[in-house]
Amino acid sequence: MKTKPELRRKRKLVPRLAALGIAFFVGWKLFYSELPFPRPFHFHLNYDKDGTHTDENGRFYQLLEELEISFDRLVENLPSLRAIIGSDDNVFTDIVSDAPQELSPKHPIVIIPGITNTPLALYQGRECAKHWLRNSLWGSITASARLFTSNSSCYLEHLELDEDTGLDPPGIRLRPAQDLGAIETIYGYDMWKTTMDKLVAIGYDSNWVIAMPYDWRLSAADLQKRDGFFSRLRLNIEYLHEFHGEKVAVLTHSFGGNILHQFMSWVSRRASRRWVEEHVAVVGAISVPHLGVPKALTAILSGETKDTVGMGNFGIRFGDILLPRKQRIRLFRSYGCLINMLPKGGNAIWGSLNSTADGDALDRCASSKYPETQHGHGAFMTMSRNGTREELDIEAAARLVLDKVSDPVRKRIQQHGALRAGVPGFEGRSESYDDTLVTPLPRAPSLRYICLYGVGNPSERRYHYRQLTEAERPEEWGTDITMDASVEDDSECVSKGVCHGNGDVSVPLTSLGLMCQKWKKGGYLNPSNVQVTTVELPHVVDSSLFDINAASAAADHLGIMNNNKMIHNLLLAVSGHADDIQEVISSPIAEIAKNVEIDARGVRSVALETSGPIKPKESTTTMRKDEL
């Protein structure tokens, strides 16, 4: 009879051995096989004139296929591995058995996934991609890697949208997959799969659940314009409501929540004000950036986010080789989804140079070691140029973006009302439907709105930039500004020029939770007093090696999709037990909300001037001699 410590040791041993086997397989293939590129690595594979790859290229593609097949077999054989060590299925979390057995289907479900969470297949393309018709250019490890490594410029060209219209470029059409399987996993990472497994465990099936994948590159308005997305979403909700005789639960993640908000405004005007009340029972809004994300602005400005600068100068240079910055900037500026996710509310939400609603979180971003971090509390960006530093609030940073982009992109940004500082009078205009500061919740007094998001993770909040001289600027960059990765502190607050606040890694706390707090007050933004419940989930890291796709306590922007507590709350909501969902708030979001007033006149900050040992600097300061 094995003791519990012995079982625990063996249970830890299996995943580590499996990971070691994968690492050995990859290492052996990369460094001891005669791959078609010399070491150090470079991806410069080409097709023959007839479009077929050479034998050497075939060896590389064979590697990809073998790796994918080997990993699939490993996963398939996990149950037999468990049997070998004599343990039960609970060694690896059984995502079905722990579903509450007393729950049963009540509301049919529509799922709107988040950004990048839908595979995109090629339906029309250039000559360089003719062999990839109806294959997923986004979402498939093998297909994406094959095309990217053989012809990266061709791959990126097909992922771009038209700069003038934000729609398909001439001669290129990518379309989203349209089934439940399309949203369950992406590039091998479980997104909605764990939730679907638990829904099945309490009685749901494909007659009860409809997925609404979409081309996540487009803005919400362009999804309707090109694909009729809102029309199809309306028809699917009406079908489920009629077929089951129950109102629908709509579950969303990330940008999917922004799309739903715009849809509810759209359908309330196209159908009737009571449409949402008559057809929708509950909304589960998971990690929704209700007020946008700062990194959408930096992506459009310079093609950079924390992810692109996080590996330091080597990582930046290597990234620029794989994905040239000029092409990356053009790619990001063509995406309407990023325009939709530009920060909303201006200085009233994100802070002026002297005060900010979430000042306490930003106070931690100042360092005595690096005086350059001691800028005004509400400064969104610090720009180094010509030996001086200038502080920019969010509205000044927005003007910088408008100055740097082309006329067509500037027109699209202005047309969608992005970067608008909560200007009154826009409510009712289609370009403002996605702006939660302007467009209220629908008139649906029986609707339940559940805000679920993670807290306690360092999240991008403000940035350090520098303007390059003519001599410093690489010609191939196509821009004269870049994040200043040299600005760093020993803490997590300032890293590679990025200052962090509370949030879920991708979305700051203010964007995740402020609107949920404001909606609870009713009034202009919630005229029917929709009942809003906030569930904050602290991020807990599971140290087990093989937990990348296991249900866990992670609460970062993606990890929350496998969070047991989050999924349990969804099960309560869809099974008719929304009243049993307990509000949980551990962050200072309620205090942050008190510093902002939102009504029919617009958005105003009531935050007091920041005080403390760190004084706001003048807008321009002289740099240290050793920095010149």
Secondary structure as UniProt FT lines:
FT   HELIX           4..32
FT   TURN            49..50
FT   HELIX           55..76
FT   HELIX           78..84
FT   TURN            85..86
FT   HELIX           89..91
FT   TURN            95..98
FT   TURN            101..102
FT   STRAND          109..112
FT   TURN            115..116
FT   STRAND          120..124
FT   HELIX           127..132
FT   STRAND          136..138
FT   HELIX           141..150
FT   HELIX           152..159
FT   TURN            163..165
FT   TURN            170..171
FT   STRAND          173..176
FT   HELIX           181..184
FT   STRAND          185..186
FT   TURN            187..188
FT   STRAND          189..190
FT   HELIX           193..201
FT   TURN            202..203
FT   TURN            206..208
FT   STRAND          209..211
FT   TURN            216..217
FT   HELIX           220..227
FT   HELIX           229..244
FT   STRAND          248..253
FT   HELIX           255..270
FT   TURN            273..274
FT   HELIX           275..279
FT   STRAND          280..286
FT   TURN            290..291
FT   HELIX           294..302
FT   HELIX           306..309
FT   TURN            310..311
FT   HELIX           312..322
FT   HELIX           325..334
FT   HELIX           336..340
FT   HELIX           346..350
FT   TURN            357..358
FT   HELIX           359..363
FT   TURN            364..365
FT   HELIX           371..373
FT   TURN            377..378
FT   STRAND          381..385
FT   TURN            386..387
FT   STRAND          388..392
FT   HELIX           394..404
FT   HELIX           407..415
FT   TURN            416..419
FT   TURN            424..425
FT   TURN            427..428
FT   HELIX           430..432
FT   TURN            433..434
FT   TURN            436..438
FT   TURN            445..446
FT   STRAND          448..455
FT   STRAND          459..467
FT   TURN            470..472
FT   HELIX           475..477
FT   STRAND          481..483
FT   TURN            485..486
FT   STRAND          494..495
FT   TURN            496..497
FT   STRAND          498..501
FT   STRAND          503..504
FT   HELIX           509..520
FT   HELIX           523..525
FT   TURN            527..528
FT   STRAND          531..538
FT   TURN            545..546
FT   TURN            548..549
FT   TURN            557..558
FT   HELIX           559..562
FT   HELIX           564..574
FT   TURN            575..576
FT   HELIX           578..580
FT   HELIX           589..594
FT   STRAND          596..599
FT   TURN            600..601
FT   STRAND          602..605
FT   STRAND          620..622
FT   HELIX           625..627
//
